[in-house]
Amino acid sequence: MASDPLYINDRITIAGWELTEQFVLAGGPGGQNVNKVSTAVQLFFNIQTSPALNERVKANAIKLAGKRLSKEGVLMIEASRFRSQDRNREDARERLKELILDAAKPPPPPRKKTKPTKGSVERRLKAKSGRAEVKKMRGRPAGD
């Protein structure tokens, strides 16, 4: 269990008891150390039951999590980028923070419908009639 809380922003703080960490063997660089020490970190966070997040942020976080989310709503972030356990732990917590910050962003403003200008409508119609004339001239000449 992670004991220290994770500060997301001035309104969102995830308590330490909500985060669960598991250390596993990591592949990649590290020499013989990689076979002996569990340096990779798996950080688990239950999005659906978290009291720190409101419903809008929970829904956005679930969409952003994708395959990292289990059926029960538990997010798993695996960090094995670094050789040390502490740096991987900080990396996993930072990635969780970025995901929740993205989920907490306000929605974009709604699009305002606009009408085309009078000049643009006239230019479009003039171009259409010009193309129609060109295509009409491609036909057979009328025999009088």
C-alpha positions as CSV (number, residue, x, y, z in Angstrom):
1,M,0.0,0.0,0.0
2,A,1.1,3.5,-0.8
3,S,1.1,5.6,2.3
4,D,1.5,9.2,1.1
5,P,-1.3,11.0,-0.7
6,L,-1.1,12.0,-4.4
7,Y,-1.9,15.7,-5.0
8,I,-3.4,16.2,-8.4
9,N,-4.4,19.9,-8.1
10,D,-5.9,22.2,-5.5
11,R,-9.3,20.5,-5.6
12,I,-8.3,16.8,-6.1
13,T,-6.1,14.8,-3.7
14,I,-6.1,11.0,-3.8
15,A,-5.6,9.5,-0.3
16,G,-2.8,7.0,0.2
17,W,-5.2,4.2,1.1
18,E,-6.8,4.4,-2.3
19,L,-3.5,3.5,-4.1
20,T,-2.1,0.0,-4.1
21,E,1.4,-0.8,-5.3
22,Q,2.9,-4.1,-6.3
23,F,6.5,-4.6,-7.3
24,V,7.4,-7.1,-10.0
25,L,10.5,-8.2,-11.9
26,A,11.2,-6.0,-14.9
27,G,12.9,-6.7,-18.2
28,G,15.3,-4.5,-20.0
29,P,18.6,-2.9,-18.9
30,G,20.0,-3.6,-15.5
31,G,22.4,-6.5,-15.8
32,Q,22.1,-9.2,-13.2
33,N,20.2,-6.8,-11.0
34,V,17.2,-7.2,-13.2
35,N,16.9,-10.9,-12.3
36,K,17.2,-10.4,-8.6
37,V,15.3,-7.2,-7.7
38,S,11.7,-6.3,-8.3
39,T,12.0,-2.9,-9.8
40,A,8.9,-2.6,-11.9
41,V,5.8,-1.0,-10.2
42,Q,2.2,-1.8,-10.8
43,L,0.0,0.9,-9.4
44,F,-3.7,0.1,-8.8
45,F,-6.4,2.7,-8.4
46,N,-10.1,2.0,-8.2
47,I,-11.7,4.9,-10.2
48,Q,-15.3,3.9,-9.7
49,T,-15.3,3.8,-5.9
50,S,-12.9,6.8,-5.4
51,P,-14.4,9.5,-3.2
52,A,-11.8,12.0,-4.4
53,L,-13.2,12.2,-7.9
54,N,-16.6,13.6,-9.0
55,E,-18.8,11.8,-11.5
56,R,-17.7,13.8,-14.6
57,V,-14.0,13.2,-13.9
58,K,-14.7,9.5,-13.2
59,A,-16.5,9.1,-16.5
60,N,-13.7,10.9,-18.4
61,A,-11.0,8.9,-16.7
62,I,-12.7,5.6,-17.6
63,K,-12.7,6.7,-21.2
64,L,-9.1,7.7,-21.1
65,A,-7.9,4.6,-19.3
66,G,-8.8,2.2,-22.2
67,K,-7.3,-1.2,-21.8
68,R,-5.6,-0.4,-18.6
69,L,-9.0,-0.5,-16.8
70,S,-10.3,-3.8,-15.5
71,K,-14.0,-4.8,-15.6
72,E,-14.3,-3.8,-11.9
73,G,-13.1,-0.3,-12.6
74,V,-9.6,-0.7,-11.3
75,L,-6.9,1.2,-13.2
76,M,-3.5,-0.5,-13.5
77,I,-0.4,1.6,-14.4
78,E,2.8,-0.4,-14.9
79,A,6.1,1.5,-14.8
80,S,9.4,-0.2,-15.7
81,R,11.1,2.6,-17.5
82,F,13.9,3.1,-14.9
83,R,16.3,0.8,-13.1
84,S,15.4,1.8,-9.6
85,Q,12.2,1.0,-7.8
86,D,11.8,4.6,-6.4
87,R,12.0,6.2,-9.8
88,N,9.5,3.7,-11.3
89,R,7.2,4.4,-8.4
90,E,7.3,8.1,-9.0
91,D,6.8,7.5,-12.7
92,A,3.7,5.5,-12.1
93,R,2.3,8.2,-9.8
94,E,3.1,10.9,-12.3
95,R,1.3,9.0,-15.1
96,L,-1.8,8.6,-12.9
97,K,-1.7,12.3,-12.1
98,E,-1.5,13.2,-15.8
99,L,-4.5,10.9,-16.6
100,I,-6.6,12.5,-13.9
101,L,-5.6,16.0,-14.9
102,D,-6.7,15.2,-18.5
103,A,-10.0,13.8,-17.2
104,A,-10.6,16.9,-15.1
105,K,-10.2,19.4,-18.0
106,P,-13.4,21.3,-18.7
107,P,-15.3,20.4,-21.8
108,P,-14.7,22.5,-24.9
109,P,-17.2,25.3,-25.6
110,P,-20.1,24.3,-27.9
111,R,-19.7,25.2,-31.6
112,K,-21.6,28.3,-32.7
113,K,-23.4,27.8,-36.0
114,T,-22.6,30.5,-38.6
115,K,-24.1,31.4,-41.9
116,P,-22.0,31.7,-45.1
117,T,-21.6,35.3,-46.2
118,K,-23.6,36.7,-49.1
119,G,-20.4,37.1,-51.2
120,S,-19.3,33.5,-50.7
121,V,-22.8,32.2,-51.7
122,E,-22.7,34.3,-54.8
123,R,-19.2,33.2,-55.7
124,R,-20.2,29.5,-55.2
125,L,-23.3,29.9,-57.4
126,K,-21.3,31.7,-60.1
127,A,-18.6,29.0,-60.1
128,K,-21.3,26.3,-60.4
129,S,-23.0,28.0,-63.3
130,G,-19.6,28.4,-65.0
131,R,-18.9,24.7,-64.7
132,A,-22.4,24.0,-66.1
133,E,-21.6,26.1,-69.1
134,V,-18.3,24.3,-69.7
135,K,-20.0,20.9,-69.5
136,K,-22.8,22.0,-71.8
137,M,-20.3,23.0,-74.4
138,R,-18.9,19.4,-74.4
139,G,-22.1,18.0,-75.8
140,R,-23.0,17.5,-79.5
141,P,-23.7,20.7,-81.4
142,A,-27.3,21.3,-82.2
143,G,-28.0,20.6,-85.9
144,D,-30.2,23.3,-87.4
